[in-house]
Amino acid sequence: MLDDRLRSVLQRLETEDAAERERGLPPAERSRAVARTTGQFLFGLVAPQWDCEVLEIGGSSGYSTIWLAAGVRHFGGRVLSLENDPAKVDAWRANIAEAGLEEWAELIEGDALETIPGIDDVFDVVFLDAEKDDYEQLFQAAREKLEPGALVVADNVLSHEEALGEYTAARQNDPDLESVTIPLDRGLELSVILRSA
Ligand SMILES: C[S@@+](CC[C@H](N)C(=O)[O-])C[C@H]1O[C@@H](n2cnc3c(N)ncnc32)[C@H](O)[C@@H]1O
């Protein structure tokens, strides 16, 4: 599941991400990967599920994708990752190949707001990790691809509480969802779909 090849890519990406933050590069030039413990949490969420279909919105250089793809491969699932920055897309493809996960992870290049409606699939888990101002619209777009029992995990709800407070409140006040904030790393909002919208 977590072999040496994959672990060494994760380790390199963690080192690169830390160096980018240390150098104070602007966000658009950084990978902005999730914390390692969030990666482990995502892995733990998907690993026990059979045929787990994951939609990742904001793939960047592939760090979180690797955790998700490593999780789903044991029981036959896959990860569909969405990314609109061409430099990140190139890095994503190289990193996924280096980790040996091409069979379990696929990327669609382009603005997720435009690409999601064209995806002919339903998903069990959505990982939302794009620009905070777009979370609401991205959630609504992704919800069209979800059935009762599906889970949406949104990152940064505590680190960007001001920008994402409305997102969290909307999810927690929606009677068609069961939603809880998990205070892990930058804060994850976990929302389970109870009824179709
Ligand atoms: C915080 S980073 C994702 C980090 C990644 N999940 C990880 O942990 O390795 C956000 C990424 O979302 C991408 N992004 C932002 N808005 C997007 C959109 N509308 N469609 C597709 N990708 C988008 C950015 O280019 C950036 O690479």
Ligand as a Chemical Component Dictionary entry (heavy atoms), coordinates in Angstrom:
data_LIG
# 
_chem_comp.id                   LIG 
_chem_comp.type                 NON-POLYMER 
_chem_comp.pdbx_formal_charge   0 
_chem_comp.three_letter_code    LIG 
# 
loop_
_chem_comp_atom.comp_id 
_chem_comp_atom.atom_id 
_chem_comp_atom.alt_atom_id 
_chem_comp_atom.type_symbol 
_chem_comp_atom.charge 
_chem_comp_atom.model_Cartn_x 
_chem_comp_atom.model_Cartn_y 
_chem_comp_atom.model_Cartn_z 
_chem_comp_atom.pdbx_ordinal 
LIG C1  C1  C 0  -3.787  24.446 -2.117  1  
LIG S1  S1  S 1  -3.291  23.913 -3.701  2  
LIG C2  C2  C 0  -3.669  22.185 -3.678  3  
LIG C3  C3  C 0  -2.654  21.369 -2.941  4  
LIG C4  C4  C 0  -2.849  19.868 -3.125  5  
LIG N1  N1  N 0  -4.190  19.451 -2.792  6  
LIG C5  C5  C 0  -1.886  19.098 -2.263  7  
LIG O1  O1  O 0  -2.129  18.955 -1.046  8  
LIG O2  O2  O -1 -0.865  18.636 -2.782  9  
LIG C6  C6  C 0  -4.581  24.512 -4.705  10 
LIG C7  C7  C 0  -4.452  24.140 -6.155  11 
LIG O3  O3  O 0  -5.721  24.353 -6.776  12 
LIG C8  C8  C 0  -5.508  24.829 -8.088  13 
LIG N2  N2  N 0  -6.759  25.515 -8.452  14 
LIG C9  C9  C 0  -7.254  26.643 -7.930  15 
LIG N3  N3  N 0  -8.433  26.952 -8.476  16 
LIG C10 C10 C 0  -8.692  25.983 -9.390  17 
LIG C11 C11 C 0  -9.763  25.741 -10.292 18 
LIG N4  N4  N 0  -10.811 26.567 -10.360 19 
LIG N5  N5  N 0  -9.706  24.668 -11.084 20 
LIG C12 C12 C 0  -8.643  23.810 -11.021 21 
LIG N6  N6  N 0  -7.597  23.989 -10.177 22 
LIG C13 C13 C 0  -7.626  25.057 -9.378  23 
LIG C14 C14 C 0  -4.302  25.737 -7.967  24 
LIG O4  O4  O 0  -3.663  25.930 -9.204  25 
LIG C15 C15 C 0  -3.458  24.994 -6.937  26 
LIG O5  O5  O 0  -2.500  24.165 -7.572  27 
# 
loop_
_chem_comp_bond.comp_id 
_chem_comp_bond.atom_id_1 
_chem_comp_bond.atom_id_2 
_chem_comp_bond.value_order 
_chem_comp_bond.pdbx_ordinal 
LIG C1  S1  SING 1  
LIG S1  C2  SING 2  
LIG S1  C6  SING 3  
LIG C2  C3  SING 4  
LIG C3  C4  SING 5  
LIG C4  N1  SING 6  
LIG C4  C5  SING 7  
LIG C5  O1  DOUB 8  
LIG C5  O2  SING 9  
LIG C6  C7  SING 10 
LIG C7  O3  SING 11 
LIG C7  C15 SING 12 
LIG O3  C8  SING 13 
LIG C8  N2  SING 14 
LIG C8  C14 SING 15 
LIG N2  C9  SING 16 
LIG N2  C13 SING 17 
LIG C9  N3  DOUB 18 
LIG N3  C10 SING 19 
LIG C10 C11 SING 20 
LIG C10 C13 DOUB 21 
LIG C11 N4  SING 22 
LIG C11 N5  DOUB 23 
LIG N5  C12 SING 24 
LIG C12 N6  DOUB 25 
LIG N6  C13 SING 26 
LIG C14 O4  SING 27 
LIG C14 C15 SING 28 
LIG C15 O5  SING 29 
# 
